[in-house]
Amino acid sequence: MATVLIGGGSGLIGSRLSELLINKGYTVLHLSRTKDLDAPIPKYRWDLKTGEIDMEALERADYILNFAGAGIADQRWSEKRKALIINSRVDSTLLLKKAIEQLKQAPKAIVCASAIGFYGDRGSELLTEESAPGRDGFLSESVQIWEDASHQLKDLGSRLAIIRIGVVLSTKGGALQPFILQNKFRLGTYFGDGQQWYSWIHIDDLCRIFIKAIENDSIKGTYNAVSPNPEKLYDFVEEIADARDTKAIMIPAPKFAMRIAMGEMADVVLSSAKVSSEKISATGFKFEHPELESAVRNLIKEQI
């Protein structure tokens, strides 16, 4: 089978994707700050600060996937944090570009992560890959800069796909964990008026989209990675409670309170993006978890 090299492979998505790739018979390698070829998944070194990368990893790779970047919601958005969020994504992408340019043979495909934050806060507008980017806010601005860097990989001789990731559901991290935790106390907190659209996706469906992007030569350009059934936040919280067979007391967290607590980073939970999955479905991709309640039940049962 082919060899897949992943930047950011130790994160939530990269870890699960690595498992699924190995289960399918792929050889998986990770780019990491420390080299460890004896690890269960061999790690090759790259250093974004110095611009160093282990060329052996690139030479072995049939496919390259890049998830590298500082967490969007890990810390409050100071100017320093904003710079790190952008630079970690741009620098990793441009380092890969520089390294691939030195190869005698480019990989078959490069698949870059992006995010539906690209669209910004758009109310109930149905958003496709052809929709204009958001006009305001750091979230949209940062994703646009990220994608601009990814587009620089177009002329390297590899097929390029960019996957705009929605709200990822997993019991091991991401958006779902806080809702499950509060639901254990029969509480359900929603932000603002709860009418903002959340375009979510089960982590395994997300990983399967990345695998399809590797395996299907017709997949190039930009694709949304979201469930076919986005939910308004209030309903999203209620369905998580239903999936756990509990009745939650719904408690609003007013917009002004979220702004005080989180500053500009409140955009992550207050923005509304109703995103279409039709383009990836048109490739023949079939979602295993298209409905929220059953998706959450599966995640809880399997602890994925």
N, C-alpha and C positions, 0 to 999 in steps of 0.2 A: 504493500500500500504506500501511498504518498506520505511525505513529511510536511507537517504544518508547524510553522514558527509563529508564536504568539507573543506580542508585546503587551504587557499588562496581564499576563496569564494567571497571576496569583489572586486577582480580584474576584469578586462575586461571579461575574459572567465568565471570565476566563477560566476559572477553576471548574465550573460545571461543564463548560464547553470542552475543556480538555478531557474530562471523564467520558463524555459522549463520543468524542473523536477516537479515543483509545478503545472504547468498546466496539467501535466500527472497524478497528484494525489499523487506524492511522498511527504513524509515529509522530509524537508531539514534543516540541522543544519550546522552552520559554526564554525570553530575554529578561534579565534580572540585574539588579545592582551588584550581585555577587555571583561568581561562577561556581557551579557545583554540578559536574557532569555525572556524579554518582547519585544524585537525587532521583526519586521515583520518576519525575519528569526532568530531564537534564536541563540545567540552567546555564545559559551563556551570558556573558557580561555585556551590558551597555551602560554608558554613563552620559546622561543628557548634559551635564555641566561641562564636561571636557570634550564631548562629541566623539567619544570612543565607542566602538562596537566590535564584537568578536565576529570577524568575517566568516569564520567557519560555519556559524549558525546560518548566515545568509546563503552560503554555498550549498548547504544541505537542504534548504527549504524549497519545496515545490509550491507552497502557498504561504503567504504571510498575512496574518490578522493583527490588527493593532487596536487595543483597548486602553493604551496607556494614557494616564492623566490624573491629576489630583481630584479628589472627590468634590463634587459640586456642593453638596450639603453637609460636608464634614465640619466646617467651621464658618463662623460669621464672615461676611464678605468685607473685609478691610481692603484697602487699595493693594496692599501686599498680597493678600489672599487671591484677589482677582487676577493679579499678574501671574501668580503661580498656576491658577486654573488654566489660563490661556497658554502660558509659555510651556507648561508640561505637555500639552497636547500638540502645539505647533512644533516644539523642539524635537519630540519623539518622531513625528511624521517626517520632518526635514532630515533628521539623522538617518532614517530608513531610506529616504530618497538618495542621499549622498552615498550610502553603502551600496544600494542596488545599482547605481550608476557605475560602480566599479566591477560588477559581476560580468563574467563572460556570457552568461545566460540569465536573463531575468526570470523570476518565478512565473508560474502559469497565471496566477491571479494574486491581487492584493485586495483585501477586504478591510475597510476602515470603519470603525465605529463613529457614529455621530449621535444626535439626540433630537427629539421632537421639540425641544426648547428652541430650535431654529425658527419655529413659527411664531413664538411669542404668545401673548395673551390675546386670543382671537374669539372669545365668546362661543357662540354656537355655529360659527362658520365651519363647513366641512373642508378639511385641509388635505390636499393631495400633494404629491411630490412636485407638482407644477405650481403650487401656491407660492405667493411672494413671501420672503422672509419677514419676520417681525421687525417693526420699526423702532421699538423702544425697549429698554431694559437690558441689563447686563447678560441675562441668560441667553437671549436671542443673539446679542452681539458676539458673545464668546463662541457660540456654536457656529456662527457664520465665519468667524476667523478660523476656527478649527477646520471647517469644510474647505475654505480657501486653500489651506495648507494641503489637505488631502487631494485636491484637484491638481496639485503640482506633480502628482505621481502618474498622471495620465500618459505621459510620453516616454515611459520607461520600457515599453514593450510588453507590459503585463496587462491583463484584463483588470479593470478597476471597478469595484463596487463600494458604495457608501451606504451604510445602514443606519437610519435614524431610529434610535431606540426609544420606546415609550416608557411608561412607569413599570418597572420590572418587579414582578411578584416572586418572592422566595421566602422561605422561613429562615434563611441563613443571613439575611441582610436586605437592604433595599427598603421599599416603601411599605411593605406589608407588616413587618415586625412590630412597629409601634401600634398599629391598629389591633393586632392580635393581643398584644400585651394589655392594652386598656380594656379590651373585650373580656379578658379574664376576670375583670372586676365589674363586668356588665355595663361598661361605659362605651359610648361611641362618640368621639369628638370629630366634628367637621369644622372646616375653616371658612370664614366669611359667611356667605349665605348658603354654601353647600351646593350651589347650582353650577359651579365650574365643571367642565368636562375633564375626566381623567381617562386618557388613552393608555390602557394597561396591557401587559402581556405576561403570560406564564413563562418563567425562565427557560423551561425546556423548549417551548415553541420558539423563543428567541434564539436559543442555541441551534435549533434545527434550521432556522432561517440562515444563520451563518454557515452551517454545513451545506445547505442548498446553494448558497452563493459560491462555495468552493466547487461543488460538483456539477453545477449547471452552467455551461459555457455561455448561455444566452443572457445570464444575469450580469449586467454592467450598468453603471450609472447609479442613481439614488433610489432607495426603497425605504418605505416606512415599515418598521417592525412593531406593530401593535395588533391587539386582538380585533376581530371584526365588530366587536360590541363594546365600544367605550361606554362609560357610566358617568352620570353626574355624581359628584363627591358624596352627597347625602345618601344616595342609593348605594354607592360603593361601600360606605361604612355599614349600612344596614345589611347588605348581602354578606359581608364578612361575618357579621353576627349570626346570620342564618346558616352560614357554612359551618359555624361552630355550635349550632343548635342552641344558641342563647338569645335572650332578648335584651338588647342594649338600651340604656337610657341615653338618648341623643342629646349631646351638649354642644352648643355652638362656641367656637373660639372666634370672637369678632375680628374683623379685618384690622382695626386699629390696634388691638391687642397683639396680633401677630406681627404687625409692623414694629411695635415697641420691643417685642421679644426677639425678633429675628432680623430687624432692619430690612435692607433691600433683599436679603435672602428669602424673605417671605414670598417672593415671586414664585419660588419653587412649588409651593402648595396652594397659592391663590390664583395662579394663572390657569386659564381655560384653553384646552386644545382638543378639538374633536377631529381626530386624525383618521384618514381612510387607510385601510389595508388592501384595497382592491388591486393595486399594482403587483404586490407579491403574490396574492391569490391567483392572479392571471398567469403566473409562471407554472401553475399546477401545485403550488404549496398548499397543503391541507393542515389547518390548525387542529391539534389534538385537544386543546383546551380553549374553545372559543367563548364559553360562558363563564362569568366571574364566579358564581357560587360553586360550580363544580370544579373550577380551577383551584380555588382556595381549599376546597375539601381534599383535592389530590395533593396539594402542597403540604397540608397539615398531616395527612396520612403518611406520605412518603418522606416528610422532613427534608424537602429539597431546597 
